[in-house]
Amino acid sequence: MILLYGILEDSPMSLVLSELDKAGANYCFLNHRNIFQSTIEFKYGKKDPSRIIIHSPGVTIDLSEVTAVYTRPYNFNDYEELEGKSPDDPIAIEAAGFENQFMECLDASDALIINKSEPSATNNSKPYQLTVIKDAGLKIPVTFITNEPDEAREFLNMNTDCIYKSISGVRSIVQRVSESHIEYIDDVKWCPTLFQKVVPGVNFRVHVIDEELFSVRIESDRIDYRYGKTMMYIEDLPEDIAQKCLDLTSALGLHFSGIDLMRTPDNEWYCFEVNPSPAYSYFQMNSGLPISAALARALINADRPIHP
Amino acid sequence: MILVISNIINEDAPAWVNSFPAGAASLITASDFHLSFKAGIFVNDFSSSSLTLNGTILKPRDISGIIVTVTGFLPIEFYYIDPSDREYVCIEVNSFVNYFLSELKCKKMNPPTRRSLAGLSFQKIEWVKIAHNLNIPVMPFLIRNGKYEYPEKKRESKVISCTIIGDRVMESDTTDSIQKYVRMLAKTFSLPYLTCHFLTENNRTFHLMDISSIPDISNPLYRQAMINYFQNP
């Protein structure tokens, strides 16, 4: 059985669910919105085999019957049940307990999990992820992290066209460094800041699902194309770059990834980052790439049950 | 230089660091991170990065060992940051320090993982599975929404703890089986420092109950063993 964990309003989830329906697959949808009414129980005994049972409104799931999981959990602190409540309210603690234990069980399992939490956590430290990207053979932009204002000034003087962005995955909006930012450069002393030399060229977005790869060329009027007027065109990658994207996804321990690439005018390929929980629907809807069908196929073909 | 990452609550950390010859050890906490740790890090060429740790200028290669006594920094430790930005700064510094420690090529107690600055990437359900597969007896438990119960735990049960530092088991008076289990787990997890807690009712049979990868620097014998670990090639 396939288990889907997320919310139906989330396009990546609804698209894969629709593909599973089309294929007549055996799946169960665990609605993240019901997290406050859900329990997960794991019993470890000396002799009895371990069992993990989930109870949620309308569903009871024995995880030993699950062979593949697709997770897109949301921040339950944003749900109306927690409106006006503190993070240490008992229902918030119970929900956190459910979510952490659920992910822990998935991390311990042999089933196909898209994606496990430890490999996904590489996205929480962009410089760490860049080193993995570099080791996979892809070029990375010149990247500098500092909490020394003088060092920041020196780097920005030597590299006149730069962006800055967060080191973690939080507030992760890319901003071009401008004169107005330089006025506040002393503020880097409070928090290490990541600067990156702008790589000119054409954006590509690649989605890897195990051995399958989908790529689009992106044309946009903004440096962060998610926030601009953007067009997408299906375009294959050179064979060696495609292979490096497959290798990178595997090196990160991911089954599904969204990889941001840039092709320079000199035909060099740079990689900016890898998203372990890509909102692929945006790219599928704008390009027609059949990503959800490939994702559904991977889930259907998985045959190793969870066995904690 | 030995780099110790801790927090201001741990009073043993500054006392220990101060016991080293000048410049041989340096303490970094979140509470003085903006003062004690200044860096210019080249991600493309980490070795050429520059550092100033508590006033000492150095290169990454000058750090010969790291000891981390915290799994991560907490927002409250960044008291000097405006409360509205405290959580963000905390996440950013944790991400940065995790990367920085990962890139150092020296001995680490313990090597950081994506989940913890103090190492050990496994949560309980994961390491129980590993221990089970190594035929290490584990205390039966039930966990419901993150809350543990130990239905077979008896009132007379007592906890036996055993720590390995490098290849030295610190509690030499523990049984051979306990020492064997601790060695097996430390080797499997690739951790130079590991503490295992076992439950026993009769001092003959032992069940693993918990593990910890956070170095205890309050114990003088442990501290010496850590120094020996870093001094040995």
Interface residues (C-beta under 8 A of the other chain):
Chain A: T39 I40 E41 F42 K43 Y44 G45 K46 E94 A96 G97 F98 N100 Q101 E104 C105 D107 A108 S117 E118 P119 A121 T122 N124 S125 K126 P127 Y128 L130 T131 K134 I140 V142 T143 F144 I145 T146 N147 E148 E151 F155 S166 I167 S168 V170 R171 K189 W190 C191 P192 P308
Chain B: H34 F37 K38 A39 G40 I41 F42 V43 N44 F46 S50 T52 Y80 I81 D85 Y88 V89 I91 E92 V93 N94 S95 F96 N98 Y99 S102 E103 T113 R114 R115 S121 Q123 K124 I125 E126 V128 K129 H132 P137 V138 P140 F141 L142 I143 R144 N145 G146 K147 E152
